[in-house]
Amino acid sequence: MNRVKWQLLFAALGALIGYQWSHVVGQGFRELLAPVMQIGPLGGETLWIMGVFAGLLYFGGIWVAEWTARKLRRWEEWLGTLPFPDLSGGIIGLIMGLLISLLLLPALTKVAWIGGMLTLGVTLVLGYSGFRIGYTKQAELFALAPGRSGGKEEGEAPPHPREHKILDTSVIIDGRIADICKTGFIEGTLVIPEFVLEELQHIADSSDLLKRNRGRRGLDILNKIQKELDVKVLIYEGDFDEISEVDSKLVKLAKLLQGKVITNDFNLNKVCELQGVSVLNINDLANAVKPVVLPGEEIVAQVIKDGKEHGQGVAYLDDGTMIVVEGGRDFIGATIEVLVTSVLQTSAGRMIFAKPKLLEKAQ
């Protein structure tokens, strides 16, 4: 059924509602204008009220229906991603909210002529609130079940937090996420959106050799995570058709699932922070676990090339940290002991300045 037919159907429904409410609406209109002028029943009052309601639903009904359908579709997608205990807790909360609204029903129906609308509104609010409370407090709800003591049975381990970690394209191609998962530092469920898989597939099919290799590497990393590692993986099949950018879709999905985005993309990191979405940056983790080097310590390093300044040499630690060796040009190709003079932390990473220990002794 096309849009025009739906609008005509809503118009007919509006006319029917106007016919049924014509007496109440007409009386209310006259009472509203009573302080200003005395108006009696108008000729054809029922017809013009039917026309007003038909017009309102003709133009506004289709918009409300489309908006409701979008909300219901997102709600259905969100419910499909919930673990069973969370969903059970939400259903219990929903039932409790509806029972409370049922107790309030006799009092609400007596509130003048808006009693019916008030009852519907209170029922919806209490039902939704009950579901949200039950969903967030499901651990406490199940802790009250018979046979439970302090939220767990004797000898049972405390429940682990069920948190969704959403992977973006860059962190999959990077590959370090597989090694991190292997160590067991990542808890919860790894969520791989279908639109990220499509982007990876597009990169893997690229005519550019470098892009093609990067895309295939990303697909290999996903296969490794799914088949070789003891990590729970969820392929999220939903999409956000109204959003074109993959980064924006990731932020939207993180809000929907109340999860965290795992990335090494600087721009996506900033967008997530601005949107109030929790983000785990692999680069931040890599910088955090680098060994701490303090001025005065000795390091064994191989000088491999010239530095920017005269007489400087450049060496690297195993983790890629650059060491600028003053007077190190004469030691290019040699492995020497250097003495750390200072450490500089920049946005690009950490940089160490040092002097050859042999020169330090000579002084």
KOLDREN-395031 format. One line per 8 residues: number of its first residue (from 1); for each residue z, y, x of C-alpha. Coordinates in steps of 0.5 Angstrom, whole numbers. Each point is the difference from the previous one (the first is absolute). Layout:
! KOLDREN-395031
NUM> Z,Y,X  ... .
This chain:
! KOLDREN-395031
1> 0,0,0  -2,7,3  4,6,0  -3,3,-6  2,-6,-4  7,0,2  0,8,-1  -2,-1,-7 .
9> 5,-6,-1  6,5,2  -3,5,-5  0,-5,-5  7,-2,2  2,7,0  -2,2,-7  4,-6,-2 .
17> 6,3,3  -1,6,-3  -1,-2,-7  7,-4,1  3,6,3  -3,5,-4  6,2,-5  5,0,6 .
25> -5,4,4  -1,5,-5  7,1,-3  2,1,8  -5,5,1  2,4,-7  7,0,2  -2,3,7 .
33> -3,6,-3  5,1,-5  4,5,3  -7,4,1  -4,-1,-7  1,-5,-6  -6,-5,1  -1,-5,-6 .
41> -4,-6,1  -7,1,2  -6,-3,-3  -3,-6,4  7,0,4  -1,-7,1  -7,0,2  1,6,6 .
49> 6,-4,2  -4,-6,1  -6,4,3  5,3,5  3,-7,2  -7,-3,1  -2,5,4  6,0,5 .
57> -1,-8,1  -7,1,0  0,4,6  7,-2,3  1,-7,-2  -6,-3,5  4,4,6  7,-3,-2 .
65> -3,-7,-1  -4,0,7  7,3,3  4,-5,-3  -5,-6,2  0,3,8  8,0,0  0,-7,-4 .
73> -5,-3,6  4,3,5  7,-3,-3  -4,-7,0  -2,1,7  7,2,2  3,-6,-4  -4,-5,3 .
81> 2,2,7  8,-1,-2  3,-6,3  3,-5,-6  7,2,2  -1,8,-1  -4,-1,-6  5,-5,-3 .
89> 5,6,1  -4,5,-3  -1,-4,-6  7,-1,-1  1,7,0  -5,2,-5  3,-5,-5  7,4,1 .
97> -4,6,-1  -3,-2,-6  7,-3,-3  3,7,1  -6,3,-3  1,-5,-6  8,2,-1  -2,8,0 .
105> -6,-2,-5  5,2,-7  2,6,3  -7,3,2  -4,-2,-6  5,5,-4  -2,6,4  -4,4,-5 .
113> -8,-1,0  0,-1,8  4,-6,-1  -6,-5,1  -3,3,6  7,1,3  1,-7,0  -6,-2,3 .
121> 1,5,6  7,-3,1  -2,-7,0  -6,2,5  5,3,5  5,-5,-1  -4,-6,1  -4,4,6 .
129> 7,2,3  3,-7,-1  -6,-3,4  0,4,6  8,-1,0  -1,-7,0  -5,0,5  3,4,5 .
137> 7,-4,-1  -2,-7,-1  4,-2,6  6,2,-4  -2,-3,-6  -1,-7,3  7,1,3  3,0,-6 .
145> -3,-7,-2  4,-6,-1  1,-4,7  -1,6,4  6,3,4  -1,7,3  -8,0,-1  -1,-7,3 .
153> 2,-7,0  5,-3,5  -4,-1,7  -6,4,-3  -3,5,4  0,7,-2  -7,2,-3  -5,3,4 .
161> -3,7,-2  -7,-1,-4  -4,6,3  -7,1,0  -3,2,6  -7,2,-1  -5,-1,6  -6,6,1 .
169> -7,-2,3  2,3,7  7,-4,1  -4,-6,-2  -6,1,6  5,2,5  3,-7,0  7,1,2 .
177> 3,-1,-7  -1,-7,1  4,-1,6  6,5,-4  -1,-5,-6  1,-6,5  7,3,3  3,0,-7 .
185> 1,7,0  -4,2,-6  4,-2,-7  -3,-1,-7  -7,-1,-2  -6,3,4  -5,3,-6  -7,0,2 .
193> -4,4,-5  -7,-2,-2  -3,6,1  2,0,8  -3,-7,0  -6,3,-3  0,6,6  1,-6,5 .
201> -6,-4,-3  -4,7,1  2,1,7  -2,-7,2  -7,0,-3  -1,7,3  -6,1,5  4,3,5 .
209> 2,-6,5  7,3,1  2,1,-7  -3,-7,-2  5,-3,6  6,4,-3  -1,-2,-7  -1,-7,2 .
217> 6,1,4  4,2,-6  -2,-6,-4  2,-4,5  7,3,1  1,-1,-8  -2,-7,0  5,-1,6 .
225> 5,3,-4  -1,-4,-6  -1,-7,3  4,0,6  6,5,-1  6,-1,-4  -1,6,-4  -1,1,-8 .
233> -7,3,-1  -2,3,-7  -7,2,-1  0,6,-5  -6,0,-4  1,6,-4  -4,6,2  0,8,-2 .
241> -7,2,-3  2,7,0  2,0,7  -6,0,5  4,0,7  3,-6,3  6,4,3  2,3,-7 .
249> -1,-7,-4  5,-2,5  5,5,-1  -1,-1,-8  1,-7,1  7,1,4  2,4,-5  -1,-5,-5 .
257> 3,-6,3  6,5,3  -2,-3,7  -2,2,7  -6,1,4  -1,-3,6  -5,4,5  -2,3,6 .
265> -4,6,-3  3,6,2  -3,4,-6  2,-5,-5  7,0,3  0,7,-2  -3,0,-7  5,-6,-1 .
273> 6,5,2  -3,5,-4  0,-4,-6  7,-3,1  -3,-7,1  4,-4,6  -4,-2,6  0,-4,6 .
281> -4,2,6  -2,-5,5  0,5,5  7,3,-1  2,-8,0  -4,-1,7  3,7,3  7,-2,-2 .
289> 0,-7,3  -2,3,7  5,-1,5  4,6,2  -2,4,7  5,5,2  -1,5,6  3,-3,7 .
297> -2,-7,-2  -5,-4,4  -6,-4,-3  -6,-4,4  -7,2,-2  -7,-1,2  -3,7,1  -7,-1,-3 .
305> -4,7,0  1,7,2  4,5,-4  -3,7,-3  4,4,5  -1,0,8  3,-6,3  2,-4,-6 .
313> 0,-7,-2  0,-3,-7  3,-7,-1  2,-4,-7  6,-4,-2  -2,-6,-4  1,3,-7  -5,5,2 .
321> 5,6,2  -4,4,5  4,2,7  -2,6,3  1,-1,8  1,7,4  -3,-2,7  -3,-6,-3 .
329> -7,1,2  1,-3,7  3,-7,-4  -6,-1,-4  -1,-8,-1  7,-1,3  6,-3,-4  6,5,2 .
337> 7,2,-2  0,6,-3  6,5,-2  0,3,-7  1,7,0  -1,2,-7  -2,-3,-7  -4,4,-5 .
345> -1,-2,-7  -6,3,-4  -4,-2,-6  -4,-4,3  5,-4,3  5,0,6  -2,2,7  4,-1,7 .
353> 0,4,6  2,-3,7  -1,0,7  -1,-6,5  7,-2,3  -3,-1,7  -1,8,0  7,1,-3 .
361> 3,-4,5  -4,4,5  2,7,-2 .
